[in-house]
């Protein structure tokens, strides 16, 4: 059973969450990305709340700017430091007496999770990342990989002042197009019922979601905007000491396999699981594989 709850945070933000499992149990926290919401994790929330799969308390927030969670108007409110603060406050509410059993994150949720794991590793026992680049690897590839620079050009579109209007046009045609297969067809998992979930989410507003891109300095260079080429990240901002699983759909057209190079230099306790035949949307395409990999990871060294 999935419950819907709202967590008011001490700094004035509230996060609407989906949850399953009894409060007081070890907590798994799941973070979505763009252009999604907490509902993408519902099956995994129910799965890992069952006694035979660990009996966890499973929580998935809509990140700030998404759905019915707080949506500050200012672009600056979507900088990493604010997003990390949201998560730290949510963890303090859901798991006040122990670290998370694991933080599981995809896409933009992963970007926040990498930062939280670096800054507050005591908040979690484990980190699981699904198709979300480590910031050091992403900066390197944006600066030096023409292929990744080309694959990331869509980020500039999402920063346009009219991005929300363009994304909403024709029944969210462009947004649904993000999910298309390489052949340009809608994927099998995008059923009418799932489409309705996305429409309901997007109808609540797209500005917060686009502001993640507007607030980030990590965008590919283009004529007239090559500020990323001068950006540096100090090593102390990049190290992740907790045991980390990286599950990566290798057919991701936006986040290329070069982003996996060099990860052990930043993440000493890394387990890398490439998933052939899966794209950026592996959570939808191969849900059994995702559940299996997470379950195996949670049981290690127990």
C-alpha positions as CSV (number, residue, x, y, z in Angstrom):
1,X,0.0,0.0,0.0
2,X,1.3,3.4,-1.0
3,X,0.5,6.3,1.3
4,X,0.7,10.0,0.5
5,X,2.1,12.3,3.1
6,X,3.4,15.8,3.4
7,X,6.5,16.6,5.4
8,X,6.9,20.3,6.5
9,X,10.6,21.0,6.9
10,X,12.0,23.4,9.5
11,X,13.2,25.8,6.9
12,X,9.8,26.5,5.4
13,X,9.8,24.0,2.5
14,X,7.3,21.1,2.4
15,X,7.8,17.9,0.5
16,X,4.9,15.8,-0.7
17,X,6.0,12.1,-0.4
18,X,4.9,8.6,-1.3
19,X,5.7,6.1,1.4
20,X,5.2,2.4,2.2
21,X,6.2,0.4,5.2
22,X,6.0,1.0,9.0
23,X,7.6,4.1,10.5
24,X,10.5,3.1,12.7
25,X,11.9,0.5,10.3
26,X,15.2,1.1,8.5
27,X,14.6,3.7,5.8
28,X,15.2,3.6,2.1
29,X,14.9,7.0,0.5
30,X,14.2,7.2,-3.3
31,X,14.8,10.3,-5.4
32,X,13.4,10.9,-8.9
33,X,14.7,13.1,-11.6
34,X,13.4,15.2,-14.6
35,X,10.6,15.2,-15.8
36,X,9.3,12.7,-13.3
37,X,7.9,12.4,-9.8
38,X,7.7,10.2,-6.7
39,X,5.2,7.8,-8.4
40,X,8.0,6.2,-10.5
41,X,9.2,4.4,-7.4
42,X,5.8,3.1,-6.2
43,X,6.4,-0.5,-7.2
44,X,9.8,-0.5,-5.5
45,X,8.4,1.2,-2.4
46,X,5.9,-1.6,-2.0
47,X,8.5,-4.3,-2.9
48,X,11.0,-3.3,-0.2
49,X,8.4,-2.7,2.4
50,X,7.4,-6.4,2.3
51,X,9.0,-8.5,5.1
52,X,10.5,-10.9,2.6
53,X,12.4,-8.0,1.0
54,X,13.6,-6.4,4.2
55,X,10.5,-4.8,5.6
56,X,11.9,-1.3,5.1
57,X,10.2,2.1,5.6
58,X,10.3,3.3,2.0
59,X,9.9,7.0,1.2
60,X,10.0,8.9,-2.1
61,X,9.6,12.7,-2.1
62,X,8.6,14.9,-5.0
63,X,11.6,17.1,-5.0
64,X,11.1,20.8,-4.5
65,X,9.7,22.3,-7.7
66,X,7.8,19.1,-8.6
67,X,4.1,18.2,-8.0
68,X,2.7,19.5,-4.8
69,X,6.0,20.0,-3.1
70,X,7.1,23.6,-2.5
71,X,8.0,25.4,-5.6
72,X,10.0,28.6,-4.9
73,X,9.9,31.1,-7.6
74,X,13.6,32.1,-7.6
75,X,16.0,30.2,-9.8
76,X,18.7,30.4,-7.1
77,X,16.4,28.3,-4.8
78,X,17.3,25.3,-7.0
79,X,21.0,25.4,-6.3
80,X,22.5,22.2,-4.9
81,X,22.9,23.6,-1.4
82,X,19.2,24.1,-1.0
83,X,18.3,20.7,-2.4
84,X,20.8,19.0,-0.1
85,X,19.3,20.9,2.9
86,X,15.8,19.6,1.9
87,X,17.0,16.0,1.9
88,X,19.0,16.3,5.2
89,X,15.8,17.7,6.9
90,X,13.6,15.0,5.4
91,X,16.1,12.3,6.6
92,X,16.0,13.8,10.1
93,X,12.2,13.4,10.2
94,X,12.0,9.9,8.7
95,X,15.1,8.4,10.2
96,X,15.9,10.4,13.3
97,X,17.8,7.8,15.2
98,X,19.8,6.0,12.5
99,X,21.3,6.7,9.1
100,X,19.3,5.7,6.0
101,X,19.7,2.1,5.1
102,X,20.3,3.4,1.6
103,X,19.7,6.5,-0.6
104,X,18.5,5.5,-4.1
105,X,18.5,8.1,-6.8
106,X,18.0,8.7,-10.5
107,X,18.8,11.6,-12.8
108,X,18.5,14.9,-11.0
109,X,17.8,13.1,-7.8
110,X,21.2,11.5,-8.2
111,X,22.9,14.8,-8.7
112,X,21.5,15.8,-5.2
113,X,22.4,12.4,-3.8
114,X,26.0,12.7,-4.9
115,X,26.3,16.0,-3.1
116,X,24.6,14.8,0.1
117,X,26.8,11.7,0.2
118,X,29.9,13.9,-0.2
119,X,28.8,16.5,2.4
120,X,27.0,14.3,5.0
121,X,28.0,10.7,4.6
122,X,26.8,10.0,8.1
123,X,23.2,10.3,6.8
124,X,23.4,7.0,5.0
125,X,24.8,3.5,5.1
126,X,24.8,3.1,1.3
127,X,24.2,5.0,-1.9
128,X,22.6,3.6,-5.1
129,X,22.8,5.7,-8.2
130,X,20.9,5.0,-11.4
131,X,22.0,6.9,-14.6
132,X,23.1,10.1,-12.8
133,X,26.6,11.3,-13.4
134,X,29.1,11.9,-10.7
135,X,29.8,15.7,-10.8
136,X,33.5,15.3,-11.4
137,X,32.9,12.9,-14.3
138,X,30.2,15.2,-15.7
139,X,32.4,18.3,-15.6
140,X,35.3,16.4,-17.3
141,X,33.1,15.1,-20.1
142,X,31.4,18.5,-20.7
143,X,34.8,20.1,-21.0
144,X,36.6,17.4,-23.0
145,X,34.1,15.0,-24.8
146,X,32.5,16.4,-28.0
147,X,30.1,13.5,-27.9
148,X,28.9,14.3,-24.4
149,X,28.8,18.0,-25.2
150,X,26.5,17.3,-28.1
151,X,24.3,14.9,-26.1
152,X,23.8,17.5,-23.4
153,X,22.8,20.4,-25.7
154,X,19.1,19.8,-24.7
155,X,20.0,21.4,-21.4
156,X,20.1,24.8,-23.0
157,X,16.6,24.3,-24.4
158,X,15.3,23.7,-20.9
159,X,16.9,26.9,-19.7
160,X,15.0,29.0,-22.3
161,X,12.5,31.5,-20.8
162,X,9.7,29.9,-22.9
163,X,10.7,26.3,-22.1
164,X,7.6,25.7,-20.0
165,X,5.3,26.9,-22.8
166,X,7.1,24.8,-25.4
167,X,7.1,21.7,-23.2
168,X,3.3,22.1,-22.5
169,X,2.3,22.5,-26.2
170,X,0.4,19.9,-28.1
171,X,-0.5,17.8,-25.0
172,X,3.1,17.8,-23.7
173,X,4.4,16.3,-27.0
174,X,8.0,17.3,-26.4
175,X,8.0,16.0,-22.8
176,X,6.6,12.6,-23.8
177,X,9.2,12.6,-26.6
178,X,11.9,12.4,-24.0
179,X,10.8,8.8,-23.4
180,X,10.8,7.7,-27.0
181,X,12.9,4.8,-28.2
182,X,15.8,5.3,-30.6
183,X,13.4,4.5,-33.4
184,X,11.3,7.4,-32.3
185,X,8.4,5.3,-30.9
186,X,6.8,5.5,-27.5
187,X,8.1,2.8,-25.2
188,X,5.9,-0.1,-24.1
189,X,6.0,0.9,-20.5
190,X,4.3,4.3,-21.3
191,X,0.8,3.0,-21.0
192,X,-2.3,5.3,-21.0
193,X,-2.4,5.0,-17.2
194,X,1.2,6.1,-16.8
195,X,0.7,8.9,-19.3
196,X,-2.1,10.1,-17.1
197,X,0.2,10.2,-14.1
198,X,2.7,12.4,-16.0
199,X,0.0,14.7,-17.3
200,X,-1.3,15.2,-13.8
201,X,2.2,16.0,-12.6
202,X,3.1,18.4,-15.4
203,X,-0.2,20.2,-15.2
204,X,0.8,21.3,-11.7
205,X,3.7,23.3,-13.2
206,X,7.0,23.0,-15.0
207,X,8.9,26.0,-13.9
208,X,10.4,24.4,-10.8
209,X,11.6,21.4,-12.9
210,X,13.2,23.7,-15.5
211,X,14.8,25.8,-12.8
212,X,17.1,22.8,-12.0
213,X,18.7,23.4,-15.3
214,X,18.7,27.2,-15.1
215,X,20.4,27.0,-11.6
216,X,23.1,24.6,-12.6
217,X,26.6,25.7,-13.8
218,X,27.1,22.3,-15.4
219,X,25.9,22.9,-19.0
220,X,27.7,22.1,-22.2
221,X,29.6,24.8,-24.0
222,X,28.0,26.5,-27.0
223,X,28.8,29.6,-29.0
224,X,28.5,32.6,-26.7
225,X,28.4,30.4,-23.6
226,X,31.5,28.5,-22.6
227,X,31.5,29.3,-18.9
228,X,31.7,25.6,-18.0
229,X,35.2,25.4,-19.5
230,X,36.6,27.6,-16.7
231,X,34.8,25.7,-13.9
232,X,36.7,23.6,-11.4
233,X,35.5,21.4,-8.6
234,X,37.9,20.9,-5.7
235,X,38.7,17.2,-4.9
236,X,37.1,17.4,-1.4
237,X,33.8,18.1,-3.1
238,X,34.0,14.9,-5.1
239,X,34.9,12.1,-2.8
240,X,32.1,9.7,-1.7
241,X,33.2,7.3,1.1
242,X,30.0,5.2,1.6
243,X,29.6,1.9,-0.3
244,X,28.0,2.9,-3.6
245,X,26.2,1.0,-6.3
246,X,26.1,2.6,-9.8
247,X,23.5,0.9,-12.1
248,X,23.7,2.3,-15.6
249,X,21.6,1.8,-18.6
250,X,24.2,1.7,-21.3
251,X,21.9,2.9,-24.1
252,X,21.3,6.3,-22.5
253,X,21.4,8.8,-25.3
254,X,21.9,11.8,-23.0
255,X,24.4,10.4,-20.5
256,X,27.1,8.5,-22.3
257,X,29.2,5.6,-21.0
258,X,32.3,7.8,-20.8
259,X,30.7,9.2,-17.6
260,X,31.6,6.0,-15.9
261,X,35.3,6.4,-16.5
262,X,37.4,7.2,-13.4
263,X,34.7,6.7,-10.9
264,X,36.8,4.6,-8.5
265,X,39.1,7.6,-8.0
266,X,36.3,9.4,-6.3
267,X,34.3,6.4,-5.0
268,X,36.6,3.9,-3.4
269,X,33.8,1.5,-2.4
270,X,32.2,1.4,-5.9
271,X,30.2,-1.4,-7.4
272,X,29.5,-0.7,-11.1
273,X,26.7,-2.6,-12.8
274,X,26.3,-1.7,-16.6
275,X,22.9,-2.7,-17.9
276,X,23.0,-3.5,-21.6
277,X,19.8,-3.0,-23.6
278,X,18.6,-0.4,-21.1
279,X,18.3,3.4,-21.6
280,X,18.1,6.3,-19.2
281,X,14.6,5.0,-18.2
282,X,15.8,1.7,-16.9
283,X,13.6,2.0,-13.8
284,X,10.6,1.6,-16.2
285,X,12.2,-0.7,-18.7
286,X,13.8,-3.3,-16.4
287,X,12.1,-3.0,-13.0
288,X,12.9,-6.5,-12.0
289,X,16.6,-5.9,-12.7
290,X,16.6,-2.7,-10.7
291,X,14.9,-4.5,-7.7
292,X,17.3,-7.4,-7.9
293,X,20.4,-5.2,-8.0
294,X,19.2,-3.1,-5.1
295,X,18.2,-6.1,-3.1
296,X,21.6,-7.7,-3.5
297,X,23.3,-4.5,-2.6
298,X,21.3,-4.0,0.6
299,X,22.1,-7.5,1.7
300,X,25.9,-7.3,1.3
301,X,27.9,-7.4,4.6
302,X,24.8,-7.8,6.6
